[in-house]
Amino acid sequence: MKKLLLIALFIPMIGWGQLTINITYAYNLTPLTDTLFLAGDFNSWAANSLAYRFTRTAFNVFQITINPPAGALQYKVTRGAWASVEADAQGASISNRTYTYSGTASTINIQINGWADIGGNGHTTAASNVYILDMNFPIPQLNRTRRIWVYLPPDYQTSAKNYPVMYMHDGQNLFDQYTSAFGEWQVDESLNTLFSQGDYGIIIVGIDNSSARMDEYSPWVNTSYGGGQGDEYTSWIVNNLKPAIDSKFRTLPQPEFTGIAGSSLGGLISQYGGIQYPQTFKKIGLLSPAFWYTDTIFSQIHALGVMPDQKFYFVSGTTEDATMVPLMVNMKDSLISKGLDTSRVRLKTCVDGAHSEWFWAREFPMCYQYLFAGLNFTTAVNTLPAAKEPGFEIYPNPASDKIVLRTDNGETLWNIQLLNINGELLLTQHIKGNEVLNTASLANGIYLLKGISAKGTVITKKLVLQH
């Protein structure tokens, strides 16, 4: 009886002394791959302590429960470093948060409106359903990284739907006036309007360009401007980026629900990608395509042909360039000569068209609607590919002296290889469940973690070390 009494007295005390902090909203451009940490006077202001890591409960909602001492507390939220500490809506510094903790179970609800390194919601025109997947998504084929944007349909978080996906180049120009040097395409506003009018919805993946834009957007070299890295770039989209998107979001991964689109050189590389990878991309959007850059784009068509179920949309202004419209017509005729039905290619010219973002913003909705019209989404969901084998996760990231590797289930054995950015093997370790990997001896920088499962599945993830 005494033992039962002791248990009964103990039960009500469970949960006492706990403080729960809910981040009910974090700036929607907070990278989805980033981990949030609590730093305060109760943990020596450690910016990335594993013991003070938030759990992400939704895209921009987080929670943590801690056991601090009673009394006045000061704290802030970081993304793993003081360079990426929370800020105001303009990205400017804010004072420490304060809270007087009673010592009994309590809850705080806070919002984060911006970050010191990426700004805030007062300094963006991107809609609230636009997110950053990763600020530095690795491109191992080119030893580079890239910011990746993701537009999700307005009902993504309230439905169980799976969606088509379109991959678009020059990502910094698609959604946000503040990241576009010449104006934005307003892809998010246009798609949100179409959705409100009954459109099914689509996921847009925006890929930032870089200083190597001309090299990456053409597989062939133009002796005056460069090129020659387009094959590696499109291979990365097909073999690295698309699998990551399909694993993280509810997509319709089949080729008939997957598109690629861009303007100018982005149109050139979209044409190349559609022909080179017809089993991946069935919808190709070409806005003011720079076919003048290389004649080999036509040789590719004649060498490889076109799949009869692909769909192409061309649009440009009539006075953008003397060769623009004739080359588009030539490409359309080449596609038809290789077996594409005339109903699956549309070419539009506009007398007021210009080689400019405002023109592509205006024409994008028509391009999208044409390419993705007439799809049977119900049938597509019923024929989704089987679920892929679970992978592994890294905490924290960025990291310092150690990382925790956690498999998605405790049954799969993974061989983890840590590589530097040049692909050189530094160390290897087998994990099953949770394992700690010591990284104290490694220099600051970007590394790759390559996981190979017992069944042969290969997954590569980026790791940032900041001692």
C-alpha positions, 0 to 999 in steps of 0.5 A: 500500500505504501508503494502505491501511495508513493507512486500516486504522489509522484504522478502529479509532479511529472511535467513540473519544472518544464518550460515549453517554447512554441515558435508559432510562426517562423519567417517562411523563408527560413530554410526547411533543411535548417535546425533551430536552436535555443540559446540563453543564459541557462546554457551559456549562450551556446548557439547550437547545443543538441540539448536545446534543439527545436523540433520542427512540427510544421514547415515554419512551426517549432517546439522545445521543452527545457528545464531551466532554473526558476527566475529571470531568463534571457534567450534568443533563437539561432539557426546554429550560429550567431551569424544566423540569429533571429532578427526583426522583419528587416533582418536587423538586430533585436534585443534578447528575449526575456521571461520570468520563469516560475519553476512550474510547467509553463508555455511561451508562444513566440514568432520569428520575423527574420534572420540576421543573415537572410532578412525577414518578412518585411523585406520580401515580396514572396508569398507566405507559401514560398519557402527556401528548401536549402541555402546551399544545396550541394551540386556535386557534379560541379563542386558548387552549392545553390539556393533552392526555392519551393512554391507549395500550393495554398492547400498543401498543408491542409490536404493530402493531395499529391502535385505536379512539379515544374523545375525553373531556372533563375530562381531568384527572379521568380518570387521575390522583388528583393532578390531579382535585379530586374524585377520578379516573375510573380510566379507565386501571385499568379499561381495563387490567383489561378488556384483561387479560380479552381486550378488543381495546384502545382509545386514550383522548384526555383533554382538560383543562377550563379556567376557560372550561369552561362556555363551551366545553362549550355552543354556546349561552348560558345566561343564568345560567352562560355558554356559546356557545363549544362550536362552536369547541371541538368544531370544534377537536377535529374539525379540529385535535386528531383529525388530530394524534392520527391522525398520531401514533398507530396509530388506526382513524380511521374514524367507526365507530371514533371516540367522544366522551364526558363527564359533566355539561356534558361529556355535553352537549358530547358530545351536541352533537358527535355530532349536529353531526359524525356523520361523525366520531363514531359512539359517544357516551357521556353520563354524567349529561348536563346537558341542563338547561343549554339546551333547544336541545340538543333543537332540534339533534336535530330540525333535524339528525337522527341517523345510523342507524349511530351509538350512544348510551349514557346513564347517571345516578343517579335522584336526581341532579337532578329533571330528569336522568332525564326529560331523558335519556328525552326525548333517547333518544325524540328519537333514536329518533323520528329513525330511530335503532334501539332496539338502538343506544341504551341508557339506564341509571339507578341508584338509588345514582348520584350526580353525582360522579367515583366514580359515573362511574368505576364506570359508565365500563367498561359505557359503553365496552363497549356503545359499542365492542362488535361491531366488526370490527377486521380489516376496519377495518385493511384499509380504512384511509385512504391515508397522509397527506402527510408534514409538518414538525418543529420543533427545539428547542421551546421555542426562543430565537434560532433554530429548525430546521425539518425536513421528513419527507422531502426532496422536499416543499416547504413554505411556512412562515408564523410567526403570533402567537397572534392569527393575525397573520403575522410572517414566511414562509419556504420549506423543503425538507429542513432550514432554520434560521429566525431568531427572535431579534427575536421576544418571548417567548411562544406562536406558531403555525407554519403549514405549507402544502405544494405539494400544499395540505396545511395543518399548524399547530404551536405554537412557544414562544419563551423567550430 
